[in-house]
Amino acid sequence: ALPLWISAEQVRIMTVTDAAADYAHEMAKKMRSLGIRVSVDDRQEKIGYKIREARNERTPYMLVVGEKEAGENTFAVRKRGAGEIGSMNADEFMQLVIKEDKEKAIW
């Protein structure tokens, strides 16, 4: 389990439905432009399976996106070791990751 700033994949965005896929890819593109290493998991799998897989791969941040989150420009945020943090605005989350990356925090 590598710290955020060393991890090859810092954030994984996971979609609940196909309706949220465009939003997930749009946010991933925005994160990449800010230097955040992100991937999108929009496979046709159950969300529990996607979360378990990301947790087993020790992904630092897991973002769950459904229609509600896409409409509100938010993410349901899960952090490795802390579990579910709750809903967070997309811009706030990106600033949080950038800050943690610069501080080189170990958690």
Order of alpha helices (4+ residues) and beta strands (2+ residues): beta-alpha-beta-alpha-beta-alpha-beta-beta-alpha
